[in-house]
Amino acid sequence: RLARFVLVDKVDFLQWIGTAAAFFLVTILVYTFLPGSVVVENPTMRLPSRRASGGWGRGGTEAVLPRGLGGLENGEGLTFEPTRLRDKWARERSQDAQSVAELGRPVKRVGARKPRLALVFGDLSPDAMQLQMISVASVLEAMGYEMKVFSFEDGPCSSIWSTIGIPVEILPVDTKLLTSMDWLDYDGMLVNSIEARPVFSSLLQEPFKSVPVIWTVHETSLAHCIREYKSSGMTQILGGWQEVFSRANVIVFPNYILPVMYAAFDSGNYFVIPGSPAPAFQADRFIAKNYDKDVRISLSLGPRDFVIAMVGSQFSYDGLLMEEALVLQAVGPLLQQYPSENSTQTELKVRILTGNQTDKHRIALEAIALNVGFSRGAVEHVAVEDTDNLLAIANLVIYCSCLDEQSFPSVLVEAMILEKLVIAPDLGMITKYIDDGINGLLFPRKNIAMLSQVLLQVVSNGELSDLGKNIASVGKARAKDLMASEAIEGYAVLLENVIKFPSETLTPLTAGEIPLPLKQEWKWHLFEDVKHLYNVNESLADCKMLKKMDWHRNRKNDPHSITPKIDETFSAIAWKEERANRIMSAKMKLEEEYLKERSDQPRGTWEEVYRNVKRVDRMKNELHERDEKELERTGQPLCIYEPFYGEGTWPFLHQSSLYRGIGLSSKGRRFGADDIDASSRLPLLNSGYYRDILGEFGAFFALANRIDRIHKNSWIGFQSWRVTARKVE
């Protein structure tokens, strides 16, 4: 009996342990996914910039990627700070102030001309980039800048630029040749989009390396191709893009996602100017075309379903699942307004916009939705590619991310322009642009359960209330020009820091002196007649452009390409023949020398031998320098010398025998041309300091030194390559 009693007690004790373990497990699950009212602290994530940490790959930054490219650990920072650029600008301002202090008086400006800017585009099609830069250029013109637009393809926006008084010039479309344009005429350049890359063929060469370049990159197509280039071993293409990104003084991005996507090309010159009319362009495309019926079918929605779109940050992090669960819990009370038994009536459907969705994430969220009371299939995920479709058919949009970022989410801008009611947490970057109850609704980020009360105010009888419709209408009116002033002023401030204006230019207005009405809105009225021509397949066009630009370099590295193999075969054959001919010529020359040594020859006096040796040396030098143009030049009474520096000047140098180039540096001389190396005749030019100070006068001094050894014409002249450049323009 005692043993039986002890055995029963043991069984009861094990049962008690199992019951307690099950209770604690259920408690943890309920606390994690289905809390009634829980306080959620804002997940502050710190993203050290390359400037501060020395690289994107250290300090936990490798995981800082947009959805689909990686994830964030909870508790990290999410902050982009261009520390290196700001330190550089502060150092330059300090040096300028020190120079003025040492001079003892302020520098006087002549003010003979306005500061000139060159705006370079890949094409002139009516897109968001054209609208943004036309708006920026209008303000810059009012500030005192003089501008000219260059493009590799013409388009409908050419007439818009002419309307605001800015001339347009179409550049030749050739990614291999240097651009025949004298960029030294401009104090700075604003290059826009990766389609304008061919312009860097000149900007990477002297003397255009010193021209300040601000390059705005808004496409994601190149970022998606980086992984493909690496996996395919296209090192030459990657190196070319790295060189181009390093050449620009500043790379400007319109949001904080792109700097992370282009981290492979970062050389410390990345800068973010938030704000773009791109979401408005996307919204206008859906307003112009009625996709409602087809989109609802593709998203498994009925024609009368009330759709709530849950959107969030483009960055993924560990707290995302909890935030989505809390929002679903807050949406739960609305289910009482929808009879789930009768499928012919309106049903409540929730679609969650997600990028990198795992199976565990999907299964967990389905379980949470069922526990809240949603029927199976009522809550589903939508891919990022269907963002526009989801926002177009949604009745209201909830921003469920509590990640405090640095700029207003573009997905909310597009939703507001589509006249959708936006509900978001009271984050700092959201409260800056959304007034609670006026153009949107806010709920406390530390008490997401309050979202239920906010939803019940704007949803009644299964439909959006009049209050919600009025708020959405006000949001649409304000969202079209949201962040326009920040973007326009950002470019003005950037120009002040990047461009050093010479003394002969007039001083433009500062960013703080811009009149408020000029920078409050984008120039939509100029695009009324051409915005319907907006390229719908913009990303597809970007990919085609990239393939076109990289094709000729790809063929060089492609082991399956037929042309390189044929060229290598012919090169090998030609090299064997050339080698055999050289060996035969060397043998014949050696035999002739042996025969001359064995035969008796009259030597003459020492004076005659000395004169003969000198004559032979001079003949060797003359034969070495002379070519067809040199022979033509011998009988001419005039020779015009063209001083030049670097390969960027080659398109402007004459090819006729009347002209002869004189390079200020041993580098950058034309192959096969009889150009004169001024640095070998005047070693002072080997110093970059003296070369910059003397300029083309250094060529004059080099020719004046031992002039009898260079030219044998009665008259000589000089002409700068920039004269030819102005004639070309």
ABEGO torsion letter per residue (X at the ends): XAAAAAAAAAAAAAAAAAAAAAAAAAAAAAAAABBABBBBBBBBBBBBBAAAAGEAABGGAAABBBBGAEBBBBGBBBBBBBAAAAAAAAAAAAAAAAAAAAAGBBBBBAGABBBBBBBBBABABBBAAAAAAAAAAAAAAAAGBBBBBBBABBBAAAAAAAAAGBBBBBBBBBAABBBBBBAAABABBBBBEAAAAAAAAAAABOAAAABBBBBBBABAAAAAAAAAAAAAGBAAAAAAAAAAAAABABBBBABAAAAAAAAAABAGABBBBBEBAAAAAAAAAAAABBAAAAAAAAAGBBAABBBBBBBBBABBBAAAAAAAAAAAAAAAAAAAABBAABAABBBBBBBBBBABBBAAAAAAAAAAAAAAGBBBGABBBBBAAAAAAAAAABABBBBABABBBABBBAAAAAAAAAGBBBBBBBBAAAAAABBBGAAEBBBBAABAAAAAAAAAAABBGGBBBAAAAAAAAAAAAAAAABGAAAAAAAAAAAAAAABBBBAABBBBBBAAABBAAAAABBBAAAAAAAAAABBABAAAAAAAAAAAAAAAAAAAABAABAAAAAAAAAAAAAAAAAAAAAAAAAAAAAAAAAAAAABBBBAEBAAAAAAAAAAAAAAAAAAAABBAAAAAAAABABBBBBBBBEAAAAAABBABAABBBBBABABGBBBGBABBBAAAABAAAABAAAAAAAEAAAAAAAAABGAAAABABABBBBBBAAAAAAAAX
